[in-house]
Amino acid sequence: MKLNNNTNIIGKSFLEFDILPSTNLYAISKIKANDLDEGTVIFAHCQSEGRGQMGTVWESNHGENILLSIVLKPNGVSPMQQFILNKIISLAVCDFMKNMFPNEKIAIKWPNDIYVNQQKIAGILIQNILIGQRIAASVVGIGINVNQNEFSGKLNAISMKMVNNQNFDVKNLLPILFEHIEYWYLKLQNRENFIIDKHYLSHLYLKGALSQFRRSNGAVFDGTILGVDEMGKLKVDVDGVVEVFDLKEIGFLS
């Protein structure tokens, strides 16, 4: 696949595979061998062991979707601040979706899903390689449902094709996606954290709306999402008290 990129970093090196167990795992193995430059994209038409957050399976038919990993080397981002990488990639995928579907409702469902009209269209999995107190490299895994028509019943999923009943050429989509990623990555590199945080909050799914959640012990409660803290934990107003939740500590019922 030959791409026509207008980027200086993202996708300048592009490795394409018919099938890989996982693009993230491939990238990590190559980084440890000091064999990948920043901005390298590993793209697979199929992943036999694709994973989402917390080890969930990423469901994807062969050749119908975007499955890739990007190698980043974010200078000045400490391990304590690593959630800001989720923010910029989420914003990039949101902007990509708004480019494709300007009239649809696009949102970031904490911590790593992108929703179109309250259904999941994309997921993000970022794995960081740490050396001491710094992030030596980040592997950004992105899965976007493009032309897949059917998903298992337990998934609240949608694809780009299902949004407007149109087939998309993945080759033509990738340069657009890479431009959005590079835009937000440069914001991070230029220390424009205030702008990143502001835009992230403006896209956060259910922010400011009274919603139902479930605690890890099964208890259901009403709360209002306020945002996230620097560690990426979700801040929720519960009866006037601000509680902070990690990924395994809260589930969405709304």
C-alpha positions as CSV (number, residue, x, y, z in Angstrom):
1,M,0.0,0.0,0.0
2,K,1.5,3.3,-1.1
3,L,0.4,6.4,0.9
4,N,0.5,10.0,-0.1
5,N,1.3,11.6,3.3
6,N,1.7,15.3,4.0
7,T,3.1,14.6,7.5
8,N,6.7,15.1,8.7
9,I,6.6,12.5,11.5
10,I,3.6,10.2,11.5
11,G,3.6,7.6,8.8
12,K,6.9,8.6,7.2
13,S,7.9,5.0,7.8
14,F,5.0,2.6,7.0
15,L,5.2,-1.1,7.6
16,E,2.3,-3.1,6.2
17,F,1.3,-6.7,7.0
18,D,-1.5,-9.0,5.9
19,I,-1.8,-10.4,9.4
20,L,-0.1,-10.0,12.8
21,P,-1.0,-11.3,16.2
22,S,-0.9,-7.7,17.4
23,T,0.5,-4.5,15.9
24,N,1.3,-3.2,19.4
25,L,3.2,-6.3,20.4
26,Y,5.2,-6.2,17.1
27,A,6.1,-2.6,17.7
28,I,7.2,-3.2,21.3
29,S,9.4,-6.1,20.2
30,K,11.1,-3.9,17.5
31,I,11.5,-0.9,19.9
32,K,13.3,-3.1,22.4
33,A,15.6,-4.1,19.6
34,N,16.1,-0.4,18.8
35,D,14.7,-1.0,15.3
36,L,11.9,1.6,14.8
37,D,12.1,5.3,14.3
38,E,9.6,7.8,15.8
39,G,6.5,8.1,13.7
40,T,6.7,4.6,12.3
41,V,3.3,3.0,11.6
42,I,2.7,-0.7,11.8
43,F,-0.5,-1.5,9.8
44,A,-2.1,-4.9,9.6
45,H,-5.1,-6.0,7.6
46,C,-5.9,-8.5,10.3
47,Q,-4.9,-9.1,13.9
48,S,-5.2,-12.6,15.3
49,E,-4.7,-11.5,18.9
50,G,-5.9,-7.9,18.8
51,R,-6.7,-6.6,22.3
52,G,-8.4,-3.6,23.8
53,Q,-8.2,-2.1,27.3
54,M,-8.0,-4.7,30.2
55,G,-7.3,-7.5,27.7
56,T,-10.7,-7.4,25.9
57,V,-10.8,-8.8,22.4
58,W,-10.9,-6.3,19.5
59,E,-13.3,-7.7,17.0
60,S,-12.3,-7.0,13.4
61,N,-12.9,-8.7,10.0
62,H,-10.0,-9.2,7.7
63,G,-9.3,-6.2,5.5
64,E,-12.3,-4.1,6.5
65,N,-10.9,-1.8,9.2
66,I,-8.0,0.3,10.3
67,L,-5.7,-1.6,12.7
68,L,-2.4,0.0,13.4
69,S,0.2,1.1,15.9
70,I,2.3,4.2,15.9
71,V,5.7,4.7,17.6
72,L,6.1,8.0,19.5
73,K,8.9,9.3,21.7
74,P,7.2,12.1,23.7
75,N,9.9,14.3,25.2
76,G,9.2,15.7,28.6
77,V,6.1,13.6,29.4
78,S,6.7,11.8,32.7
79,P,5.1,8.5,33.6
80,M,2.8,10.4,36.0
81,Q,1.5,12.4,33.1
82,Q,1.1,9.7,30.5
83,F,-2.7,10.0,30.2
84,I,-2.1,13.1,28.2
85,L,-1.1,10.8,25.3
86,N,-4.6,9.3,25.5
87,K,-6.0,12.8,25.3
88,I,-4.2,13.8,22.1
89,I,-4.8,10.5,20.3
90,S,-8.5,10.6,21.3
91,L,-8.8,14.2,20.0
92,A,-7.0,13.2,16.8
93,V,-9.5,10.4,16.1
94,C,-12.4,12.6,17.0
95,D,-11.2,15.2,14.5
96,F,-10.8,12.5,11.9
97,M,-14.4,11.4,12.5
98,K,-15.6,15.0,12.4
99,N,-13.8,15.4,9.1
100,M,-15.7,12.3,7.8
101,F,-19.0,13.0,9.4
102,P,-19.4,16.7,10.2
103,N,-23.1,16.4,11.1
104,E,-22.8,13.5,13.5
105,K,-22.3,13.6,17.3
106,I,-18.7,12.6,18.1
107,A,-17.5,12.0,21.7
108,I,-14.6,10.5,23.7
109,K,-15.9,7.9,26.1
110,W,-13.4,7.6,29.0
111,P,-10.8,6.3,29.0
112,N,-10.1,5.2,25.4
113,D,-13.1,4.8,23.1
114,I,-14.5,7.1,20.4
115,Y,-18.2,7.2,20.0
116,V,-20.3,8.3,17.0
117,N,-24.0,8.8,17.9
118,Q,-23.5,6.9,21.3
119,Q,-21.9,3.8,19.6
120,K,-18.3,2.8,19.6
121,I,-16.5,3.3,16.3
122,A,-12.9,3.3,17.5
123,G,-10.6,2.2,20.4
124,I,-7.2,3.2,21.6
125,L,-4.6,1.2,23.5
126,I,-1.4,3.0,24.5
127,Q,1.5,1.0,26.0
128,N,4.5,2.9,27.3
129,I,8.1,1.7,27.6
130,L,9.7,3.3,30.7
131,I,13.3,3.8,31.5
132,G,13.7,5.1,35.0
133,Q,11.5,8.2,35.4
134,R,10.9,8.8,31.7
135,I,8.9,7.4,28.9
136,A,11.4,6.1,26.4
137,A,8.7,5.3,23.8
138,S,5.0,5.0,23.4
139,V,3.2,2.5,21.2
140,V,-0.2,3.9,20.2
141,G,-2.6,1.2,19.1
142,I,-5.7,2.4,17.1
143,G,-8.6,0.4,15.9
144,I,-11.2,2.0,13.7
145,N,-14.3,0.2,12.4
146,V,-14.4,1.2,8.7
147,N,-16.3,-1.2,6.4
148,Q,-17.4,-3.9,8.8
149,N,-21.2,-4.4,8.7
150,E,-21.8,-6.8,11.6
151,F,-20.6,-7.1,15.2
152,S,-21.4,-9.6,17.9
153,G,-24.6,-8.7,19.8
154,K,-22.8,-7.8,23.0
155,L,-20.9,-5.0,21.4
156,N,-22.4,-1.5,21.2
157,A,-20.4,-0.9,18.0
158,I,-20.8,0.9,14.7
159,S,-18.6,1.4,11.6
160,M,-18.0,4.2,9.3
161,K,-19.9,2.3,6.6
162,M,-22.9,1.9,8.9
163,V,-23.0,5.7,9.5
164,N,-23.6,6.6,5.9
165,N,-24.0,3.3,4.0
166,Q,-20.8,3.9,2.0
167,N,-17.7,1.9,1.5
168,F,-14.4,3.6,2.3
169,D,-10.9,3.1,0.8
170,V,-8.7,2.6,3.9
171,K,-5.6,3.7,1.9
172,N,-7.2,7.1,1.4
173,L,-8.3,7.4,5.0
174,L,-4.8,6.8,6.6
175,P,-3.1,10.1,5.4
176,I,-6.1,12.1,6.8
177,L,-5.8,10.2,10.1
178,F,-2.1,10.8,10.3
179,E,-2.4,14.5,9.7
180,H,-4.8,14.8,12.7
181,I,-2.5,12.8,14.9
182,E,0.5,14.8,14.0
183,Y,-1.4,18.1,14.6
184,W,-2.2,17.1,18.2
185,Y,1.2,15.4,18.8
186,L,2.9,18.7,17.9
187,K,0.6,20.5,20.4
188,L,1.9,18.1,23.0
189,Q,5.5,18.6,22.0
190,N,5.0,22.4,22.1
191,R,3.7,22.1,25.7
192,E,0.2,23.4,24.8
193,N,-1.4,21.3,27.5
194,F,-4.0,23.9,28.4
195,I,-5.4,23.6,24.8
196,I,-5.3,19.8,24.9
197,D,-7.1,19.7,28.2
198,K,-9.8,22.2,27.1
199,H,-10.6,20.3,23.9
200,Y,-10.6,17.0,25.7
201,L,-13.1,18.1,28.2
202,S,-15.3,19.6,25.5
203,H,-15.5,16.1,23.8
204,L,-15.9,14.0,27.0
205,Y,-18.9,11.7,26.8
206,L,-21.6,12.4,29.3
207,K,-19.6,15.3,30.9
208,G,-22.0,17.5,32.9
209,A,-25.0,15.1,32.5
210,L,-26.4,13.2,35.5
211,S,-25.8,9.6,34.6
212,Q,-25.9,6.1,36.1
213,F,-22.7,4.1,36.9
214,R,-21.8,0.9,38.6
215,R,-19.0,0.5,41.2
216,S,-16.6,-2.4,41.2
217,N,-18.7,-4.0,44.0
218,G,-21.8,-3.9,41.9
219,A,-23.5,-0.9,43.5
220,V,-25.3,1.4,41.1
221,F,-25.2,5.2,41.7
222,D,-26.0,8.5,40.0
223,G,-23.3,10.9,39.3
224,T,-22.0,13.7,37.0
225,I,-18.7,13.5,35.2
226,L,-16.6,16.5,35.9
227,G,-13.4,15.5,34.0
228,V,-10.2,13.6,34.6
229,D,-7.2,14.2,36.9
230,E,-3.6,14.3,35.7
231,M,-3.3,10.5,36.2
232,G,-6.3,10.0,33.9
233,K,-8.7,8.9,36.6
234,L,-12.3,9.9,36.1
235,K,-13.7,12.6,38.4
236,V,-17.4,12.2,39.2
237,D,-19.7,14.4,41.4
238,V,-21.7,12.0,43.6
239,D,-24.2,13.8,45.7
240,G,-22.0,16.8,46.0
241,V,-18.8,14.9,46.7
242,V,-16.1,14.5,44.1
243,E,-15.0,10.9,43.8
244,V,-12.1,9.7,41.6
245,F,-12.2,6.4,39.8
246,D,-9.7,4.2,38.1
247,L,-10.6,2.1,35.1
248,K,-11.6,-1.0,37.0
249,E,-13.5,0.9,39.7
250,I,-16.4,2.2,37.6
251,G,-18.7,1.1,34.8
252,F,-21.1,3.1,32.6
253,L,-24.7,2.3,32.6
254,S,-25.9,5.3,30.7
